[in-house]
């Protein structure tokens, strides 16, 4: 559904919109629609919640703590299954040691 809106713009602003439309080969209506959409996206982005300093500090502390955790090659395998061709970690070497 399309809405018709009558907007009164200052002459200088209207001329800027006309030049913008002309530089892209758009109609004035299309250019106004694009500008409203882009402007609305920018305004919505500005209104999005942001971390305050306290939140950012807590998040940084959590990141720092996680960076101190030693690498665990098994952790990344949680939930994965082995294919029949794959050996458990150290499988062949463990069998050779056990065989003596």
ABEGO torsion letter per residue (X at the ends): XBBBBBBBBBAAAAAAAAAAAAAAGBBAAAAAAAAAAAAAAAAAAAABBBBBAAAAAAAAAAAAAAAABBBBAAAAABGBBBBAABBBBGAAAAAAAAAX
